[in-house]
Amino acid sequence: MRDYRNGRDHDQTLNDFYRRISEKIHIEPHLLVPVTHDILGSLVRRLHYTSAAKLTSLLPKTLQEEFLDMPAGPDRSITVGTMIDGLVHRHNLKEPTARATVLNFFSALEEMLPTEEIKTIKMQLPEEFRALFVGLAKPTHPFRGPRETGNVA
């Protein structure tokens, strides 16, 4: 586990997080942080408070501080459609790009988080959100990449 008291280690973890997200969502670099915050913020608000707190605890420390201050959920007005519409209107993305961004973001998040946490999150979400998690390989540590299975592709 990383030691967040070391500033360099903390910065590296945040950089790893954004790098992993950017590898999946393929948007302009200046949009990476605000789009990530919009999608994560919507997910945190959509979850029940305890699951939102657990998800937040798995994020890099800088992000934890931002998302722990959000109103307790679940906010049932948040849907996949409202997330997509928000990206279209706040960041001037075209609808197909916004849709792909949301799908790819959830794919990246699923790769970065432990399987048990994904299961807990999915249980609290409606089907349209559960469908965004596509069942990819899991990491040995958040933000470090998929674990090696010993299989050679």
C-alpha positions in Angstrom: 0.0 0.0 0.0 1.3 3.5 -0.8 2.3 5.9 2.0 0.4 9.1 1.4 2.5 11.1 3.8 5.2 11.2 1.1 4.3 14.1 -1.2 6.1 12.5 -4.2 4.3 9.2 -3.7 1.0 11.0 -3.4 1.6 13.0 -6.6 2.6 9.8 -8.4 -0.6 8.0 -7.4 -2.7 10.9 -8.7 -0.7 11.0 -11.9 -1.2 7.2 -12.2 -4.9 7.6 -11.7 -5.2 10.3 -14.4 -2.9 8.4 -16.8 -5.1 5.2 -16.5 -8.2 7.2 -17.1 -6.7 9.1 -20.1 -5.7 5.8 -21.7 -9.3 4.7 -21.8 -11.4 7.9 -22.4 -9.3 9.5 -25.2 -10.4 13.1 -24.8 -8.4 16.3 -25.2 -5.9 16.6 -22.3 -7.4 19.9 -21.0 -10.7 18.1 -20.4 -9.3 15.1 -18.6 -9.5 16.5 -15.0 -12.9 18.3 -15.3 -14.5 15.3 -17.1 -13.1 12.9 -14.6 -14.4 15.0 -11.7 -17.9 15.3 -13.3 -18.3 11.6 -13.9 -16.8 10.6 -10.5 -18.9 13.2 -8.8 -22.1 11.9 -10.4 -21.2 8.3 -9.4 -20.5 9.3 -5.8 -23.7 11.2 -5.5 -25.7 8.3 -7.1 -24.4 5.8 -4.5 -25.6 5.3 -1.0 -23.4 7.2 1.4 -21.5 4.2 2.8 -20.6 2.9 -0.7 -19.7 6.4 -1.8 -17.4 6.8 1.2 -15.8 3.4 0.4 -15.3 4.3 -3.2 -13.9 7.7 -2.3 -11.4 6.0 0.2 -9.9 4.1 -2.8 -9.2 7.3 -4.8 -6.0 9.3 -4.6 -6.0 11.6 -1.5 -6.6 14.8 -3.4 -9.7 13.4 -4.9 -10.8 11.9 -1.6 -11.0 15.4 -0.1 -13.2 16.7 -2.9 -15.6 13.8 -3.0 -16.1 13.3 0.7 -17.7 16.7 1.0 -20.5 15.8 -1.5 -24.1 15.5 -0.3 -25.1 12.1 1.0 -26.7 9.9 -1.7 -28.3 8.2 -3.3 -29.4 11.0 -5.6 -31.8 9.1 -7.9 -32.1 12.0 -10.3 -28.6 11.0 -11.6 -28.8 8.7 -14.6 -26.4 7.7 -17.3 -28.4 10.1 -19.6 -27.9 13.0 -17.2 -24.2 12.2 -17.0 -23.9 12.2 -20.8 -26.0 15.4 -21.1 -23.7 17.1 -18.5 -20.6 16.3 -20.5 -22.2 17.6 -23.6 -23.3 20.9 -22.0 -20.4 21.6 -19.6 -17.6 20.5 -21.9 -18.9 20.9 -25.4 -18.5 17.2 -26.2 -20.6 15.7 -29.0 -23.2 13.2 -27.7 -21.5 10.1 -29.2 -18.1 11.3 -27.7 -19.8 11.9 -24.3 -21.5 8.5 -24.3 -18.2 6.7 -25.2 -16.4 8.8 -22.5 -18.8 7.6 -19.8 -18.6 4.0 -20.9 -14.8 4.0 -21.2 -14.5 5.8 -17.8 -16.4 3.1 -16.1 -14.3 0.5 -17.8 -11.1 2.2 -16.5 -12.6 2.5 -13.0 -13.4 -1.2 -13.1 -9.9 -2.1 -14.0 -8.5 0.0 -11.2 -10.7 -1.0 -8.3 -10.8 -4.3 -6.4 -13.4 -6.8 -7.6 -15.3 -6.7 -4.3 -15.7 -3.0 -4.4 -17.0 -3.1 -7.9 -19.6 -5.7 -6.8 -20.7 -3.5 -3.9 -21.0 -0.5 -6.1 -22.9 -2.4 -8.8 -25.4 -3.7 -6.3 -26.5 -0.2 -5.4 -26.9 1.1 -8.9 -29.7 0.7 -11.4 -29.3 -1.6 -14.4 -28.3 1.2 -16.8 -25.2 1.9 -14.5 -24.4 -1.8 -13.9 -24.2 -2.3 -17.7 -21.3 0.2 -17.8 -19.1 -2.2 -15.9 -17.9 -4.7 -18.5 -16.0 -7.2 -16.4 -12.3 -6.6 -17.3 -9.1 -7.7 -15.6 -8.6 -6.5 -12.0 -5.5 -4.8 -10.6 -3.2 -5.9 -7.9 -3.2 -2.3 -6.6 -5.4 0.6 -7.7 -3.8 2.7 -10.5 -1.0 0.2 -11.2 -2.5 -1.8 -14.1 -4.0 -5.2 -14.5 -2.5 -8.0 -12.4 -0.4 -10.5 -14.3 -2.2 -13.8 -14.6 0.8 -15.8 -15.8 -0.9 -16.4 -19.2 0.9 -15.4 -22.3 -1.3 -13.9 -24.9 
